[in-house]
Amino acid sequence: MKEIILEAAHEGSKVLMRKFGRVDAVEHKGEVDLVTEADREAESAIVGALRRVFPLHDVLAEESDYGRSTSRYRWIIDPLDGTTNYAHGFPWFAISIALEVDGQVTHGAIFNPVHDEFFYAQRGEGAWLNDIPLRVSKTPRLEDGLIATGFPYDRKTSPVNNLDHFTRFQGTAQACRRAGAASLDLANTAAGRLDGYWEMKLKPWDVAAGKLLVEEAGGMVTDFDGNRFDIYGFECLASNGLIHQEMIDILRSGRRPPRTTQDADRSTG
């Protein structure tokens, strides 16, 4: 399975790297949410590679509706996480691929083509960066922690925009980063490069692979209250586990998304 996923990621990355720095057509899905021809072509390449091996599996991906059958298996794909970075020529973006079996993510991969870093996890078997086993950091206190976040696409129009959380964390943690690719923030939390990460209003293709990576590397992933994390929900908090409660205490005091799940994403493409 690892080799199949790696091959699919490489097929998508060929498209992304060929077009990187030469993006001409950029469309807006929302006020600040972009999509490029590279997103669509990379997604087609990834889905094509997976369906050559698994033609009856379902697919949930960011750019196209692939429908839904009665298959137990569903691939959850983001062909280009960090589209805004990519469109501006900023070299921080990734491909995210996860396999969901009977509603549970069993395999996950995040590929950073610029740095040739392939993060991979299998449920119950661990997580790796290329061939190196991953473990989360051992930072014991938030004040010593390097943490990361991102901001929702409706941040200009909604008061629930993560800015209040960001302000509080800036005053508590050693430093906060906002690099613009949720999947890579989760992957780097799994790798121990970041001590924690939080974000809101994400989609399942943003977090499905990264959640598994963090957990298999010994970390913790929940909602902002510390409850079980749902990849179809609206809140994601990941950490090394040691600073998790400190992060929860801060997140509980800010504006929060509605207490509902993205049922449309759960049931359809």
Contacts in CASP RR format, 6 or more apart in sequence:
PFRMAT RR
TARGET T0000
AUTHOR 0000-0000-0000
METHOD contacts of the structure
MODEL  1
MKEIILEAAHEGSKVLMRKFGRVDAVEHKGEVDLVTEADREAESAIVGAL
RRVFPLHDVLAEESDYGRSTSRYRWIIDPLDGTTNYAHGFPWFAISIALE
VDGQVTHGAIFNPVHDEFFYAQRGEGAWLNDIPLRVSKTPRLEDGLIATG
FPYDRKTSPVNNLDHFTRFQGTAQACRRAGAASLDLANTAAGRLDGYWEM
KLKPWDVAAGKLLVEEAGGMVTDFDGNRFDIYGFECLASNGLIHQEMIDI
LRSGRRPPRTTQDADRSTG
1 99 0 8 1.000
1 107 0 8 1.000
1 122 0 8 1.000
2 107 0 8 1.000
2 109 0 8 1.000
2 120 0 8 1.000
2 122 0 8 1.000
4 49 0 8 1.000
4 50 0 8 1.000
4 53 0 8 1.000
5 97 0 8 1.000
5 99 0 8 1.000
5 107 0 8 1.000
5 108 0 8 1.000
5 109 0 8 1.000
5 120 0 8 1.000
6 109 0 8 1.000
6 111 0 8 1.000
6 118 0 8 1.000
6 120 0 8 1.000
7 49 0 8 1.000
8 45 0 8 1.000
8 46 0 8 1.000
8 48 0 8 1.000
8 49 0 8 1.000
8 50 0 8 1.000
8 97 0 8 1.000
9 46 0 8 1.000
9 95 0 8 1.000
9 97 0 8 1.000
9 109 0 8 1.000
9 111 0 8 1.000
9 118 0 8 1.000
10 111 0 8 1.000
11 45 0 8 1.000
11 46 0 8 1.000
11 48 0 8 1.000
11 49 0 8 1.000
12 42 0 8 1.000
12 45 0 8 1.000
12 46 0 8 1.000
12 49 0 8 1.000
12 79 0 8 1.000
12 95 0 8 1.000
13 42 0 8 1.000
13 95 0 8 1.000
13 111 0 8 1.000
13 113 0 8 1.000
14 45 0 8 1.000
15 38 0 8 1.000
15 41 0 8 1.000
15 42 0 8 1.000
15 45 0 8 1.000
16 38 0 8 1.000
16 42 0 8 1.000
16 80 0 8 1.000
16 86 0 8 1.000
16 93 0 8 1.000
16 95 0 8 1.000
16 113 0 8 1.000
17 113 0 8 1.000
17 114 0 8 1.000
19 36 0 8 1.000
19 37 0 8 1.000
19 38 0 8 1.000
19 41 0 8 1.000
20 38 0 8 1.000
20 86 0 8 1.000
20 89 0 8 1.000
20 91 0 8 1.000
20 114 0 8 1.000
21 89 0 8 1.000
23 36 0 8 1.000
23 37 0 8 1.000
23 38 0 8 1.000
23 86 0 8 1.000
23 87 0 8 1.000
23 89 0 8 1.000
24 37 0 8 1.000
25 36 0 8 1.000
25 37 0 8 1.000
26 34 0 8 1.000
26 35 0 8 1.000
26 36 0 8 1.000
26 87 0 8 1.000
27 34 0 8 1.000
27 35 0 8 1.000
27 36 0 8 1.000
28 34 0 8 1.000
28 35 0 8 1.000
29 35 0 8 1.000
30 153 0 8 1.000
31 153 0 8 1.000
31 154 0 8 1.000
31 156 0 8 1.000
31 157 0 8 1.000
32 84 0 8 1.000
32 153 0 8 1.000
32 155 0 8 1.000
32 156 0 8 1.000
33 153 0 8 1.000
34 83 0 8 1.000
34 84 0 8 1.000
34 87 0 8 1.000
35 63 0 8 1.000
35 83 0 8 1.000
36 80 0 8 1.000
36 83 0 8 1.000
36 86 0 8 1.000
36 87 0 8 1.000
38 80 0 8 1.000
38 86 0 8 1.000
39 62 0 8 1.000
39 63 0 8 1.000
39 79 0 8 1.000
39 80 0 8 1.000
39 83 0 8 1.000
40 63 0 8 1.000
40 64 0 8 1.000
40 79 0 8 1.000
42 79 0 8 1.000
42 80 0 8 1.000
42 95 0 8 1.000
43 61 0 8 1.000
43 62 0 8 1.000
43 63 0 8 1.000
43 64 0 8 1.000
43 77 0 8 1.000
43 79 0 8 1.000
43 80 0 8 1.000
44 64 0 8 1.000
45 79 0 8 1.000
46 61 0 8 1.000
46 77 0 8 1.000
46 79 0 8 1.000
46 95 0 8 1.000
46 97 0 8 1.000
47 59 0 8 1.000
47 61 0 8 1.000
47 64 0 8 1.000
47 66 0 8 1.000
47 75 0 8 1.000
47 77 0 8 1.000
50 57 0 8 1.000
50 59 0 8 1.000
50 75 0 8 1.000
50 97 0 8 1.000
51 57 0 8 1.000
51 59 0 8 1.000
54 73 0 8 1.000
54 75 0 8 1.000
56 69 0 8 1.000
56 71 0 8 1.000
56 73 0 8 1.000
57 71 0 8 1.000
57 73 0 8 1.000
57 74 0 8 1.000
57 75 0 8 1.000
58 66 0 8 1.000
58 67 0 8 1.000
58 68 0 8 1.000
58 69 0 8 1.000
58 71 0 8 1.000
58 73 0 8 1.000
58 74 0 8 1.000
58 75 0 8 1.000
59 66 0 8 1.000
59 67 0 8 1.000
59 74 0 8 1.000
59 75 0 8 1.000
59 77 0 8 1.000
59 269 0 8 1.000
60 66 0 8 1.000
60 74 0 8 1.000
60 75 0 8 1.000
60 76 0 8 1.000
60 77 0 8 1.000
60 204 0 8 1.000
60 205 0 8 1.000
60 265 0 8 1.000
60 269 0 8 1.000
61 75 0 8 1.000
61 76 0 8 1.000
61 77 0 8 1.000
61 78 0 8 1.000
61 79 0 8 1.000
61 205 0 8 1.000
61 269 0 8 1.000
62 77 0 8 1.000
62 78 0 8 1.000
62 79 0 8 1.000
62 203 0 8 1.000
62 205 0 8 1.000
63 79 0 8 1.000
65 268 0 8 1.000
65 269 0 8 1.000
66 269 0 8 1.000
67 268 0 8 1.000
67 269 0 8 1.000
68 267 0 8 1.000
68 268 0 8 1.000
68 269 0 8 1.000
72 101 0 8 1.000
72 102 0 8 1.000
73 99 0 8 1.000
73 100 0 8 1.000
73 101 0 8 1.000
74 99 0 8 1.000
74 100 0 8 1.000
74 103 0 8 1.000
75 97 0 8 1.000
75 98 0 8 1.000
75 99 0 8 1.000
75 100 0 8 1.000
76 96 0 8 1.000
76 97 0 8 1.000
76 98 0 8 1.000
76 99 0 8 1.000
76 100 0 8 1.000
76 105 0 8 1.000
76 204 0 8 1.000
76 205 0 8 1.000
76 208 0 8 1.000
76 209 0 8 1.000
76 231 0 8 1.000
77 95 0 8 1.000
77 96 0 8 1.000
77 97 0 8 1.000
77 98 0 8 1.000
77 205 0 8 1.000
78 94 0 8 1.000
78 95 0 8 1.000
78 96 0 8 1.000
78 183 0 8 1.000
78 203 0 8 1.000
78 205 0 8 1.000
78 206 0 8 1.000
79 95 0 8 1.000
80 86 0 8 1.000
80 93 0 8 1.000
80 94 0 8 1.000
80 95 0 8 1.000
81 93 0 8 1.000
81 94 0 8 1.000
81 95 0 8 1.000
81 96 0 8 1.000
81 181 0 8 1.000
81 182 0 8 1.000
81 183 0 8 1.000
81 184 0 8 1.000
81 205 0 8 1.000
81 206 0 8 1.000
82 92 0 8 1.000
82 93 0 8 1.000
82 94 0 8 1.000
82 180 0 8 1.000
82 181 0 8 1.000
83 93 0 8 1.000
84 180 0 8 1.000
85 91 0 8 1.000
85 92 0 8 1.000
85 93 0 8 1.000
85 179 0 8 1.000
85 180 0 8 1.000
85 181 0 8 1.000
86 93 0 8 1.000
91 114 0 8 1.000
92 114 0 8 1.000
92 179 0 8 1.000
92 180 0 8 1.000
92 181 0 8 1.000
92 184 0 8 1.000
93 112 0 8 1.000
93 113 0 8 1.000
93 114 0 8 1.000
93 181 0 8 1.000
93 184 0 8 1.000
94 110 0 8 1.000
94 111 0 8 1.000
94 112 0 8 1.000
94 113 0 8 1.000
94 181 0 8 1.000
94 183 0 8 1.000
94 184 0 8 1.000
94 187 0 8 1.000
95 109 0 8 1.000
95 110 0 8 1.000
95 111 0 8 1.000
95 113 0 8 1.000
96 108 0 8 1.000
96 109 0 8 1.000
96 110 0 8 1.000
96 183 0 8 1.000
96 205 0 8 1.000
96 206 0 8 1.000
96 208 0 8 1.000
96 209 0 8 1.000
96 210 0 8 1.000
97 108 0 8 1.000
97 109 0 8 1.000
97 110 0 8 1.000
97 111 0 8 1.000
97 209 0 8 1.000
98 105 0 8 1.000
98 107 0 8 1.000
98 108 0 8 1.000
98 109 0 8 1.000
98 205 0 8 1.000
98 208 0 8 1.000
98 209 0 8 1.000
98 210 0 8 1.000
98 212 0 8 1.000
99 105 0 8 1.000
99 106 0 8 1.000
99 107 0 8 1.000
99 108 0 8 1.000
100 106 0 8 1.000
100 208 0 8 1.000
104 123 0 8 1.000
105 123 0 8 1.000
105 208 0 8 1.000
105 209 0 8 1.000
105 211 0 8 1.000
105 212 0 8 1.000
105 231 0 8 1.000
106 122 0 8 1.000
106 123 0 8 1.000
106 212 0 8 1.000
107 120 0 8 1.000
107 121 0 8 1.000
107 122 0 8 1.000
107 123 0 8 1.000
107 212 0 8 1.000
108 120 0 8 1.000
108 121 0 8 1.000
108 122 0 8 1.000
108 208 0 8 1.000
108 209 0 8 1.000
108 210 0 8 1.000
108 212 0 8 1.000
108 213 0 8 1.000
109 118 0 8 1.000
109 119 0 8 1.000
109 120 0 8 1.000
109 121 0 8 1.000
109 209 0 8 1.000
110 118 0 8 1.000
110 119 0 8 1.000
110 183 0 8 1.000
110 184 0 8 1.000
110 186 0 8 1.000
110 187 0 8 1.000
110 209 0 8 1.000
110 210 0 8 1.000
110 213 0 8 1.000
111 117 0 8 1.000
111 118 0 8 1.000
111 119 0 8 1.000
112 118 0 8 1.000
112 119 0 8 1.000
112 184 0 8 1.000
112 187 0 8 1.000
117 129 0 8 1.000
117 130 0 8 1.000
117 187 0 8 1.000
118 129 0 8 1.000
118 130 0 8 1.000
119 127 0 8 1.000
119 128 0 8 1.000
119 129 0 8 1.000
119 134 0 8 1.000
119 187 0 8 1.000
119 190 0 8 1.000
119 191 0 8 1.000
119 209 0 8 1.000
119 210 0 8 1.000
119 213 0 8 1.000
120 127 0 8 1.000
120 128 0 8 1.000
120 213 0 8 1.000
121 127 0 8 1.000
121 128 0 8 1.000
121 190 0 8 1.000
121 209 0 8 1.000
121 210 0 8 1.000
121 212 0 8 1.000
121 213 0 8 1.000
121 215 0 8 1.000
121 216 0 8 1.000
121 217 0 8 1.000
122 216 0 8 1.000
123 212 0 8 1.000
123 216 0 8 1.000
124 216 0 8 1.000
125 216 0 8 1.000
126 133 0 8 1.000
126 134 0 8 1.000
126 216 0 8 1.000
126 217 0 8 1.000
127 133 0 8 1.000
127 134 0 8 1.000
127 190 0 8 1.000
127 212 0 8 1.000
127 213 0 8 1.000
127 216 0 8 1.000
127 217 0 8 1.000
128 134 0 8 1.000
129 187 0 8 1.000
129 191 0 8 1.000
134 190 0 8 1.000
134 191 0 8 1.000
134 192 0 8 1.000
134 213 0 8 1.000
134 216 0 8 1.000
134 217 0 8 1.000
135 192 0 8 1.000
135 217 0 8 1.000
135 218 0 8 1.000
136 189 0 8 1.000
136 190 0 8 1.000
136 192 0 8 1.000
136 195 0 8 1.000
136 214 0 8 1.000
136 217 0 8 1.000
136 218 0 8 1.000
136 219 0 8 1.000
136 239 0 8 1.000
136 240 0 8 1.000
136 241 0 8 1.000
137 192 0 8 1.000
137 193 0 8 1.000
137 194 0 8 1.000
137 195 0 8 1.000
137 240 0 8 1.000
138 240 0 8 1.000
138 242 0 8 1.000
139 145 0 8 1.000
139 146 0 8 1.000
139 195 0 8 1.000
139 240 0 8 1.000
139 242 0 8 1.000
139 243 0 8 1.000
140 242 0 8 1.000
140 243 0 8 1.000
141 242 0 8 1.000
141 243 0 8 1.000
141 246 0 8 1.000
142 172 0 8 1.000
142 173 0 8 1.000
142 195 0 8 1.000
142 243 0 8 1.000
142 246 0 8 1.000
142 247 0 8 1.000
143 172 0 8 1.000
143 173 0 8 1.000
143 174 0 8 1.000
144 174 0 8 1.000
144 195 0 8 1.000
145 173 0 8 1.000
145 174 0 8 1.000
145 175 0 8 1.000
145 195 0 8 1.000
145 196 0 8 1.000
145 243 0 8 1.000
146 173 0 8 1.000
146 174 0 8 1.000
146 175 0 8 1.000
146 177 0 8 1.000
146 193 0 8 1.000
146 194 0 8 1.000
146 195 0 8 1.000
146 196 0 8 1.000
147 169 0 8 1.000
147 173 0 8 1.000
147 175 0 8 1.000
147 176 0 8 1.000
147 177 0 8 1.000
147 194 0 8 1.000
147 195 0 8 1.000
147 196 0 8 1.000
147 197 0 8 1.000
147 198 0 8 1.000
147 239 0 8 1.000
147 247 0 8 1.000
148 176 0 8 1.000
148 177 0 8 1.000
148 178 0 8 1.000
148 179 0 8 1.000
148 185 0 8 1.000
148 188 0 8 1.000
148 189 0 8 1.000
148 194 0 8 1.000
148 196 0 8 1.000
148 197 0 8 1.000
149 162 0 8 1.000
149 165 0 8 1.000
149 166 0 8 1.000
149 169 0 8 1.000
149 176 0 8 1.000
149 177 0 8 1.000
149 178 0 8 1.000
149 185 0 8 1.000
149 197 0 8 1.000
149 198 0 8 1.000
149 199 0 8 1.000
150 162 0 8 1.000
150 178 0 8 1.000
150 180 0 8 1.000
150 182 0 8 1.000
150 185 0 8 1.000
150 199 0 8 1.000
151 161 0 8 1.000
151 162 0 8 1.000
151 163 0 8 1.000
151 166 0 8 1.000
151 178 0 8 1.000
151 199 0 8 1.000
152 158 0 8 1.000
152 160 0 8 1.000
152 161 0 8 1.000
152 162 0 8 1.000
152 199 0 8 1.000
152 200 0 8 1.000
152 201 0 8 1.000
153 201 0 8 1.000
154 161 0 8 1.000
154 201 0 8 1.000
155 161 0 8 1.000
155 162 0 8 1.000
155 163 0 8 1.000
159 255 0 8 1.000
160 200 0 8 1.000
160 201 0 8 1.000
160 255 0 8 1.000
160 256 0 8 1.000
160 257 0 8 1.000
161 255 0 8 1.000
162 199 0 8 1.000
162 200 0 8 1.000
164 254 0 8 1.000
164 255 0 8 1.000
165 198 0 8 1.000
165 250 0 8 1.000
165 251 0 8 1.000
165 254 0 8 1.000
166 176 0 8 1.000
166 178 0 8 1.000
168 250 0 8 1.000
168 253 0 8 1.000
168 254 0 8 1.000
169 176 0 8 1.000
169 198 0 8 1.000
169 247 0 8 1.000
169 250 0 8 1.000
170 176 0 8 1.000
172 246 0 8 1.000
172 250 0 8 1.000
177 194 0 8 1.000
179 185 0 8 1.000
182 199 0 8 1.000
182 202 0 8 1.000
182 206 0 8 1.000
182 207 0 8 1.000
182 236 0 8 1.000
183 206 0 8 1.000
183 207 0 8 1.000
183 209 0 8 1.000
183 210 0 8 1.000
185 194 0 8 1.000
185 197 0 8 1.000
185 199 0 8 1.000
186 197 0 8 1.000
186 207 0 8 1.000
186 209 0 8 1.000
186 210 0 8 1.000
186 211 0 8 1.000
186 213 0 8 1.000
186 214 0 8 1.000
186 236 0 8 1.000
186 238 0 8 1.000
187 210 0 8 1.000
187 213 0 8 1.000
188 194 0 8 1.000
189 195 0 8 1.000
189 196 0 8 1.000
189 197 0 8 1.000
189 214 0 8 1.000
189 219 0 8 1.000
189 238 0 8 1.000
189 239 0 8 1.000
189 240 0 8 1.000
190 210 0 8 1.000
190 213 0 8 1.000
190 214 0 8 1.000
190 216 0 8 1.000
190 217 0 8 1.000
190 219 0 8 1.000
191 217 0 8 1.000
192 217 0 8 1.000
192 240 0 8 1.000
195 239 0 8 1.000
195 240 0 8 1.000
195 242 0 8 1.000
195 243 0 8 1.000
196 238 0 8 1.000
196 239 0 8 1.000
196 240 0 8 1.000
196 243 0 8 1.000
196 247 0 8 1.000
197 236 0 8 1.000
197 237 0 8 1.000
197 238 0 8 1.000
197 239 0 8 1.000
198 224 0 8 1.000
198 235 0 8 1.000
198 236 0 8 1.000
198 237 0 8 1.000
198 238 0 8 1.000
198 247 0 8 1.000
198 251 0 8 1.000
199 236 0 8 1.000
200 224 0 8 1.000
200 234 0 8 1.000
200 235 0 8 1.000
200 236 0 8 1.000
200 256 0 8 1.000
200 257 0 8 1.000
201 234 0 8 1.000
201 257 0 8 1.000
202 233 0 8 1.000
202 234 0 8 1.000
202 236 0 8 1.000
203 262 0 8 1.000
203 265 0 8 1.000
204 231 0 8 1.000
204 232 0 8 1.000
204 262 0 8 1.000
204 265 0 8 1.000
204 266 0 8 1.000
207 231 0 8 1.000
207 236 0 8 1.000
208 231 0 8 1.000
210 238 0 8 1.000
211 221 0 8 1.000
211 229 0 8 1.000
211 231 0 8 1.000
211 236 0 8 1.000
211 238 0 8 1.000
214 220 0 8 1.000
214 221 0 8 1.000
214 238 0 8 1.000
215 221 0 8 1.000
218 240 0 8 1.000
219 238 0 8 1.000
219 239 0 8 1.000
219 240 0 8 1.000
219 241 0 8 1.000
220 238 0 8 1.000
220 239 0 8 1.000
220 240 0 8 1.000
220 241 0 8 1.000
220 244 0 8 1.000
221 229 0 8 1.000
221 236 0 8 1.000
221 237 0 8 1.000
221 238 0 8 1.000
222 228 0 8 1.000
222 229 0 8 1.000
222 237 0 8 1.000
222 244 0 8 1.000
222 248 0 8 1.000
223 229 0 8 1.000
223 230 0 8 1.000
223 233 0 8 1.000
223 235 0 8 1.000
223 236 0 8 1.000
223 237 0 8 1.000
224 235 0 8 1.000
224 237 0 8 1.000
224 248 0 8 1.000
224 251 0 8 1.000
224 252 0 8 1.000
224 256 0 8 1.000
225 248 0 8 1.000
225 252 0 8 1.000
226 237 0 8 1.000
226 244 0 8 1.000
226 248 0 8 1.000
229 236 0 8 1.000
229 237 0 8 1.000
230 261 0 8 1.000
232 261 0 8 1.000
232 262 0 8 1.000
232 263 0 8 1.000
232 265 0 8 1.000
232 266 0 8 1.000
233 260 0 8 1.000
233 261 0 8 1.000
233 262 0 8 1.000
234 257 0 8 1.000
234 258 0 8 1.000
234 260 0 8 1.000
234 261 0 8 1.000
234 262 0 8 1.000
235 251 0 8 1.000
235 256 0 8 1.000
235 257 0 8 1.000
237 244 0 8 1.000
237 247 0 8 1.000
237 248 0 8 1.000
237 251 0 8 1.000
239 247 0 8 1.000
END
